Amino acid sequence: MSEGELELPWRLSYFVEPGYLLPVIMGEDNLKNTMQKFEVRDDDVFLVTYPKAGTNWTCEIIDAIQHVDNLEVLKTRSLIEKTPLMELGPSIHPEIIAEGVADVPSILEAIHAPSPSPRKLPTHLLPKFLPPQLFTKKPKTIFVDRNPKDCIVSLFGWHESTRFLARVEWDHFFDAYLKGLTEYGPYPEFIKAWYPYKDEPWFLWTRYEELKKDPKGSIKKIAEFLGKNLTEEQLNEIVRITGFEYMKKANENVKGREFILRPEGVWQRKGVVGGWKGWFTVAQNEAFEKQYNERMKEYGLEHLKYKF
């Protein structure tokens, strides 16, 4: 059987519950036990994104805002420290263990628990899988939305680049998405789950496309949400060091890169808006929009729909 004919679900993913897949590197025990007991601090900063919706970029922005008085410290961060997904943890999958990736501990225990405040806590999870204290203490939480077509193409590229996801052909991957069999589930379900918090004062809902169109204004908005009043000089410097080309070059030799990526893999691909147009066939586009429009209407989220 060729990799393009992989049976679903992928051999390097597992069902947390029916219809909801996670990569095997996201440890099941970490998710079901450690996560539920995790102590949330009042000054934590949560970052919630659908996969490939600008997670790495926004993590860099948050880091720069939090360490604006000592930006040099950011150059010492490993790849995992840059984007320490809360759900990342030990895997018992034999292929992962054989490659040594099982040496990754529970990120919650190894990085987040001992880290000084304020902590940056990124995740792709649905609310029900996160620490209950998030919704009682209500620390600052940033949500980044992105055109789901671009997310899907970028997630496909992530399958090509990382050591802990199965390679697969585009057509097979696209069909799997429509069946709800790609990691973290379908996009409309993700938006539906997080929408109830959209207008809460502790919750900032923004869009990847806004960050691309007006990075300076968007970064200022995020900084003010986090209680930081940046000078013009500080703001300009953060815009510079979180620019796509700057980050891509800076991460070429970052510590831990070889641990996550295949030798030919890339951490940041293109970072463009509308890249999906080079991948979707006419038939795929019609099938995607039909399902997307129906579900967003069913969930009462038509006002949040992207205009393709």
Summary of the structure (lengths in Angstrom):
residues: 308
radius of gyration: 18.7
end to end distance: 35.8
largest distance: 57.9
contacts: 927
relative contact order: 0.17
helix: 49%
strand: 10%
